Amino acid sequence: MYKNIGNNIIINTKEIIGFFNYKTLKNIKNSDFVNKKQVEEDKIKSIIITENKNEVKKYISNISTQTLSKRKL
């Protein structure tokens, strides 16, 4: 199954490690999940981490974690 995480990005649900609330991660000391120079921070709602063939990727989404957990494609 696949999940639409916004910004025209669709990922395989088998690859998802987790999706996390950005505000929570932002409060963690030394958190380096997002290069703040590349993104308008006020639009970030969640970060999705995936792994495929030992390659870990992170995606930024403007969709909340609650909505992402309900989404199906």
C-alpha positions in Angstrom: 0.0 0.0 0.0 1.1 3.6 -0.6 0.6 6.8 1.3 0.3 10.3 -0.1 2.3 12.6 2.3 1.6 15.8 0.5 3.7 17.9 -1.9 3.0 15.3 -4.6 5.0 12.7 -2.8 3.8 9.1 -2.5 5.7 6.5 -0.5 5.4 2.8 0.1 4.0 2.2 3.6 6.3 -0.8 4.1 9.3 1.7 4.0 7.9 4.0 6.7 9.8 3.9 10.0 7.5 6.6 11.5 6.1 10.1 11.1 6.7 12.6 13.8 5.2 15.9 14.8 7.7 18.6 13.8 7.0 20.9 16.8 7.9 18.0 19.1 11.1 17.2 17.3 12.0 20.9 17.1 12.1 21.1 20.9 14.6 18.2 21.2 18.1 19.6 22.0 20.5 19.4 19.0 17.7 18.3 16.7 18.9 18.4 13.1 16.0 16.9 11.2 15.5 19.8 8.9 17.8 22.2 7.2 16.0 25.4 8.2 17.6 27.4 5.4 15.8 25.2 2.8 12.3 25.3 4.3 9.8 27.8 5.5 9.6 26.5 9.1 6.0 27.7 9.7 4.7 25.4 7.0 6.2 22.2 8.4 3.8 20.0 10.4 5.5 16.6 10.2 8.6 14.7 9.3 8.4 11.2 7.8 11.3 8.8 8.0 11.6 5.9 5.7 14.1 3.1 5.0 14.6 1.2 1.8 17.5 -1.1 1.1 19.4 0.3 4.2 19.0 3.8 2.9 17.2 6.1 5.3 15.4 9.2 4.0 13.5 12.0 5.6 10.6 13.8 4.1 9.0 17.1 5.2 5.2 17.5 5.1 2.8 20.3 5.6 0.2 17.7 6.7 -0.3 16.8 10.4 0.7 13.4 11.8 -3.0 12.7 12.7 -4.1 13.2 9.1 -1.1 11.2 7.7 -2.1 8.3 9.9 -5.6 8.2 8.4 -4.5 8.7 4.8 -4.6 5.8 2.3 -4.1 5.8 -1.5 
